[in-house]
Amino acid sequence: MKKILWVSILTAASEYGSNQMRKLVIVLSLIFFNSGCTTVLTHERLIVGNQPLEPGFSYYLPRQQFTVTATYELRECPNAAGDAAAASRPLIISQSTSIAETPVADPAELYSIPIKTMTSLWKTTTLVGTVYDNQTLHTFGATVDDRSGEIIKSTVNTAITVAKMVIGVPAATNAPQLCRPEIYKALDTLRAGKTKLLDPTLDEKTRAGWVAAMVSARTILQIIEVYVFDPTISNLEQTFTPAPDKLVSWFANAALISTANSNDRDAYDRTLKTVMHIRDKPTDLVALPKALIGQGVIYKEPAPIVLLVCAGLCTGAKPKVLATLMTQAAQFGRYAVIPLENGTFQKNNLALTFASNGRLESFTYGNESRLEKIATAISGTATSVESFLAKKKTADEAAATAAAGAELKTLKSETELLKAKADKIEAEARLLNLGGVR
């Protein structure tokens, strides 16, 4: 149908003498053919495991996960089997931690951008997207040199909290010991080593031997646990403690701890608890406006949060705060959409770069003048059509001239033939008159 209409338009333009009218017809035809050619960038939200409705570029939005490495160390332990000094020593335990921030893919935030989202018969489209190693969105519409990115964003080494408690050790000679024999040996090695290392007469070989022995002793006295905190609006605090079986490596008779006073027991319990807490509850997420659902490139603007790592409670009058980490987390941020629409006679481009935590790092948008593109298209098309009509006219005139020339040549040939015949008849008549032929 469009082809028939196009032929009719060109025929009308060629038959009508006005150049301006031909240009107007061309403009109308271009607008007619390009109407409805506007394309819009879209996205589809997916459930993990499901296939998108159309093949496309899939990516996750990130969320911040926090990993705390807690080191609990036994510093002293009363020994009923030792001398009076050993029996009167308090139980001392310390906790130190380090915290690492890691962006991970949020399984609830999986999206796909159809490959043909900006494609039509009238356009040439290039779609470029990259993701980080964890499949979260890195770039869209542009290629960036550095694609790897650091997974662990920041690490904070924290302070130390110490619990010191006095145990009621029985006075009997064969009284049960609180800690295991290897623990007492390790503690003795540390005490002796500290004294030895202060001796200026100690040679380097002997000094190195004591250092190695002390390092080995400390490994026996330490419990190291790794905890992962994945906060959400409904999970802003989590408490972790060492595995019970690991405490058995310290204590032979943990029941003796109950002989301490209540304040000391509270300090002990607090020191063996590692709490991660998001201070100041983030604002609840606001849903996208209906007009933006399924449109453009969707992402989340990370919200600022403060993460506290504490020994025991993070709230109350005097919380034992080990570390304070100020950061941004996408799971608490608001949704945002960057749309892209390409209409008739438009040329535009979009280049986005995202940080590993989902933050939009760079934004580039370009758009050429639509009127200029229309004018260029009209001018080029009008020139092409006028050139075609002019060349067709020239060709038609040449064909007519050739046809006329052919008829003339035919007449000339026939005239020459008649003249030749007349000359022959006249010559024969002369011969008869002369009597040369009977």
LUMTORNU-963534 format. One record per residue (C-alpha): x negated, y, z. Coordinates in steps of 0.2 Angstrom, whole numbers, padded with zeros to 4 digits, always signed. Last residue first. Example, Ala and Ser with C-alpha at 12.3 -4.5 7.8 and 13.67 -1.06 7.14 Angstrom:
# LUMTORNU-963534
-0068-0005+0036-0062-0022+0039
//
This chain:
# LUMTORNU-963534
-0085-0016-0398-0097-0005-0388-0110+0007-0395-0097+0016-0405-0101+0033-0399-0084+0035-0393-0084+0018-0385-0100+0022-0375-0093+0039-0369-0078+0030-0362-0089+0017-0353-0098+0032-0345-0082+0040-0339-0076+0024-0331-0092+0022-0322-0092+0039-0315-0074+0038-0310-0079+0022-0300-0093+0031-0292-0083+0045-0287-0070+0033-0279-0083+0025-0269-0090+0041-0263-0073+0047-0258-0071+0030-0248-0087+0032-0239-0083+0050-0235-0066+0045-0228-0073+0032-0217-0086+0044-0210-0073+0056-0206-0062+0042-0197-0078+0037-0187-0081+0055-0182-0064+0058-0175-0066+0042-0164-0083+0048-0158-0076+0065-0154-0062+0057-0144-0073+0046-0135-0085+0061-0131-0070+0070-0125-0064+0056-0114-0082+0054-0106-0083+0073-0102-0066+0072-0094-0071+0057-0084-0087+0066-0079-0077+0081-0073-0064+0070-0064-0078+0060-0055-0087+0076-0050-0072+0083-0043-0069+0067-0033-0086+0067-0026-0086+0085-0022-0070+0084-0013-0076+0069-0003-0092+0078+0002-0083+0094+0006-0069+0085+0016-0082+0074+0025-0093+0089+0030-0078+0099+0035-0072+0085+0046-0089+0082+0054-0091+0101+0057-0073+0101+0065-0078+0086+0076-0094+0095+0083-0106+0081+0088-0104+0073+0105-0118+0068+0117-0117+0061+0135-0132+0057+0146-0130+0051+0164-0144+0046+0176-0145+0038+0193-0127+0032+0196-0128+0023+0212-0125+0004+0212-0138-0001+0225-0150-0007+0212-0150+0011+0204-0139+0014+0189-0143+0021+0172-0130+0027+0160-0131+0033+0141-0116+0038+0132-0114+0043+0113-0103+0053+0102-0099+0055+0084-0081+0060+0080-0073+0062+0063-0057+0052+0069-0058+0049+0088-0071+0040+0099-0066+0039+0117-0078+0035+0132-0073+0035+0150-0084+0035+0165-0074+0027+0179-0077+0029+0198-0072+0018+0213-0075+0024+0230-0089+0018+0242-0089+0006+0256-0095-0009+0246-0108+0002+0237-0118+0004+0253-0130+0019+0256-0144+0020+0269-0148+0026+0286-0157+0013+0296-0158+0014+0315-0168+0002+0325-0170-0007+0341-0156+0002+0350-0153-0004+0368-0137+0004+0371-0136+0016+0386-0118+0022+0389-0108+0010+0379-0110+0003+0361-0124-0006+0352-0122-0021+0364-0135-0034+0366-0152-0030+0359-0148-0018+0345-0149-0015+0327-0140+0000+0321-0134+0003+0303-0129+0021+0298-0119+0022+0282-0118+0034+0266-0106+0028+0253-0111+0020+0237-0102+0027+0221-0094+0012+0214-0094+0007+0195-0082+0006+0181-0087+0009+0163-0072+0015+0152-0054+0011+0155-0046-0005+0162-0037+0005+0176-0040+0024+0173-0022+0029+0170-0016+0019+0185-0027+0030+0197-0041+0019+0205-0038+0012+0222-0045+0022+0237-0057+0012+0248-0055+0014+0267-0066+0027+0274-0082+0021+0283-0081+0017+0302-0094+0027+0311-0109+0016+0316-0111+0000+0307-0118-0013+0319-0130-0027+0319-0133-0036+0336-0147-0047+0341-0144-0056+0358-0158-0064+0368-0163-0048+0376-0145-0045+0382-0143-0061+0390-0159-0059+0400-0155-0041+0404-0138-0047+0411-0147-0061+0421-0158-0048+0429-0143-0037+0434-0134-0052+0440-0148-0058+0452-0158-0073+0447-0154-0091+0452-0145-0094+0436-0161-0094+0427-0165-0111+0436-0153-0120+0425-0165-0118+0411-0175-0132+0417-0188-0138+0404-0188-0121+0395-0197-0115+0381-0195-0128+0367-0177-0130+0374-0174-0112+0368-0175-0118+0350-0162-0131+0353-0150-0117+0358-0152-0108+0341-0157-0090+0344-0143-0077+0346-0133-0067+0333-0120-0054+0335-0110-0046+0320-0103-0028+0318-0093-0019+0304-0083-0034+0298-0066-0029+0292-0072-0014+0281-0086-0026+0275-0104-0030+0281-0115-0044+0275-0127-0047+0289-0140-0060+0287-0150-0067+0302-0168-0074+0302-0174-0081+0318-0192-0082+0325-0195-0090+0342-0212-0086+0350-0222-0094+0364-0230-0107+0353-0235-0095+0340-0242-0084+0353-0254-0098+0359-0261-0100+0341-0264-0082+0340-0273-0082+0357-0284-0097+0351-0289-0089+0335-0294-0073+0345-0304-0083+0357-0314-0091+0343-0317-0075+0335-0324-0068+0351-0336-0083+0353-0342-0081+0335-0344-0062+0338-0354-0063+0354-0347-0058+0370-0357-0046+0380-0344-0032+0379-0332-0043+0389-0314-0036+0386-0311-0050+0374-0313-0062+0388-0300-0054+0400-0287-0054+0386-0292-0072+0381-0289-0078+0399-0272-0071+0400-0267-0077+0383-0274-0095+0386-0265-0096+0403-0248-0092+0394-0252-0105+0381-0255-0118+0395-0239-0113+0404-0229-0115+0388-0237-0132+0385-0232-0138+0402-0213-0134+0399-0205-0119+0408-0194-0118+0423-0203-0131+0434-0194-0143+0445-0200-0143+0463-0213-0156+0468-0222-0145+0480-0206-0138+0487-0205-0119+0488-0190-0118+0476-0192-0104+0463-0179-0090+0464-0182-0082+0447-0186-0064+0446-0181-0056+0429-0190-0045+0416-0181-0042+0399-0191-0032+0387-0185-0023+0371-0197-0020+0357-0195-0006+0343-0191-0009+0325-0201-0013+0309-0190-0006+0295-0190-0013+0277-0183-0004+0262-0176-0008+0245-0178-0027+0244-0173-0032+0227-0186-0020+0219-0181-0016+0201-0184-0027+0186-0178-0017+0171-0191-0004+0169-0192+0003+0152-0174+0008+0150-0162+0004+0135-0147+0015+0133-0128+0012+0131-0126+0004+0148-0140+0002+0161-0142-0008+0177-0126-0017+0181-0128-0031+0194-0133-0048+0187-0145-0052+0202-0160-0050+0190-0154-0033+0186-0142-0030+0171-0144-0022+0154-0131-0015+0141-0132-0009+0123-0117-0007+0112-0120+0000+0094-0105+0004+0084-0103+0008+0065-0085+0015+0062-0071+0015+0049-0067-0004+0050-0065-0002+0069-0076-0006+0084-0077+0003+0100-0070-0012+0111-0078-0025+0100-0090-0032+0112-0077-0032+0126-0083-0024+0143-0082-0037+0157-0081-0035+0175-0085-0044+0191-0082-0036+0208-0076-0049+0220-0092-0059+0218-0102-0044+0224-0119-0046+0217-0133-0043+0230-0143-0027+0235-0155-0031+0249-0160-0020+0264-0173-0027+0276-0174-0026+0295-0188-0030+0307-0185-0036+0324-0194-0036+0342-0187-0046+0357-0196-0048+0373-0195-0061+0387-0202-0060+0405-0199-0072+0419-0206-0065+0434-0223-0072+0442-0221-0077+0460-0225-0095+0458-0241-0092+0448-0247-0079+0461-0243-0092+0475-0253-0105+0467-0246-0117+0453-0233-0130+0453-0219-0118+0455-0224-0109+0439-0215-0093+0435-0214-0089+0416-0222-0074+0407-0222-0066+0390-0210-0077+0381-0207-0070+0364-0191-0068+0353-0194-0062+0336-0179-0057+0326-0180-0055+0307-0165-0045+0301-0158-0046+0283-0145-0033+0278-0134-0035+0263-0129-0020+0252-0115-0023+0239-0118-0023+0220-0105-0022+0205-0106-0037+0194-0108-0037+0175-0101-0045+0159-0104-0039+0141-0090-0046+0131-0081-0060+0122-0062-0057+0123-0049-0062+0136-0064-0065+0149-0067-0082+0155-0063-0087+0173-0076-0094+0186-0077-0078+0196-0061-0068+0194-0063-0055+0181-0059-0036+0179-0058-0031+0161-0066-0015+0153-0062-0003+0140-0071+0010+0129-0058+0018+0118-0056+0019+0099-0047+0032+0088-0044+0026+0071-0025+0029+0072-0025+0042+0058-0040+0039+0047-0031+0035+0031-0018+0049+0032-0031+0062+0038-0042+0058+0023-0027+0058+0011-0021+0075+0017-0039+0082+0015-0040+0075-0002-0023+0082-0007-0029+0099-0001-0045+0098-0010-0036+0094-0027-0024+0109-0023-0039+0120-0021-0047+0114-0037-0031+0119-0047-0027+0110-0063-0015+0097-0057-0017+0081-0067-0033+0075-0058-0026+0079-0041-0010+0069-0045-0019+0054-0051-0031+0055-0036-0015+0055-0024-0007+0041-0034-0022+0030-0034-0024+0033-0015-0005+0028-0012-0008+0012-0022-0023+0008-0011-0014+0012+0005+0000+0000+0000
//
